[in-house]
C-alpha cells in the first residue's frame, strides 16, 4: 500500500513537470533572427556593404549595412522566405 508521502511526492513531481513543459511552449515565437557574414567571391570580408533583405511572400524590403567584420544581424524577422542581397560599390584609386 502506498504511503501518503509517496502520493504527495508523485503529485508534486507531476505538477513540476507540467509547469516546466508549459514554460517551454511559452518560449516559442513567430519571429527569428538572421545572422550572416558578407564575403566576396574570394572569401574576403566585405565591410559597410548595403544589404537588402526582401520578404518574398509580402514583397517588403529592408536595407541595412554590414558591420566591421562583414557581419549581418537582423532581429525580429517574421517567419517566411527571404532573399538576401549585398552590394558595395568598388572604389578605384587614380594614379598620377
N, C-alpha and C positions, 0 to 999 in steps of 0.2 A: 504494500500500500504506500502511496506517495505521501510525503510529508507536506505540510503547509508551506514550509520554506522552499521546497523544490518547485511547487506550483507557482509561488510568487516569483521565484527566480526565472522560471520559464516565461512568465508573462512580462517581466521586466526586460528580459533579453529580446523577446519578440517586439515589444514596444520600441526598444532602442534600435533594432534592425529596421523597422518601418520608418522611424524618424531619420535615420541615415540615408535610406534609399530615397525618401521623399526629397531630401536636400539635393540629391544628385539630379533629379528631374527638374528641379527649380533652376539649376545652374545652366541648363541648355538654353540657347538663344538663337534667334534667326539671323544674327549678324556674325560676321567673321572679319579677319584681318588678313591683308595681303602683304607678304614680305618678299623682298627680292633684292637683287643686285644687278645694276645695269653695266654691261660689258660690251666691248666692240667685238668684231669678228676674230681678232687675235686673242681675246680673253682679257684685255686690259680694262681696268675700271674706268667708267665714264662718269665724271662728276658734273654736277649742275646741268644735267640733261633735262629737257622738258619731257615729262612722262604723261601720257594721255591714257586714262582708264575709261573704257566705254562699256556700259551695261548693254549687252546685245538685245535683250528682251525689251527693256524700257527705253532704249535709244537715248540714254543720258550719258553725258561725258563730264569727267572731272580732270583737271590738269594740276600737276604738282612738279616739283623739281627733285632730282636725285640728290642725295646727300654727299658729304665729303668723301666717303668710301664707295660711292656709287649706289648707296643703299636706298631702298624704297620701302616705305612703311605706310600703309593706308589702313586706318582703323574704321570700325563700324560700317562695313560694307554689307549690304543686304545680300542674301543668297541669290545665286543666278550665274549666268555665263557672262564672262567679261573678255574683252580684248584689251591687251596692254601694248602700247607702242611707245617708243622713246626716240627722241631726236635731239641732236646737238649740232649746231652749225659749226663747221670747221673754220678755224681762223688760220689765215695764211700770213706768213711774215714776208714783207717785201725786202729784198736785198738791194743794197746800193753799191 
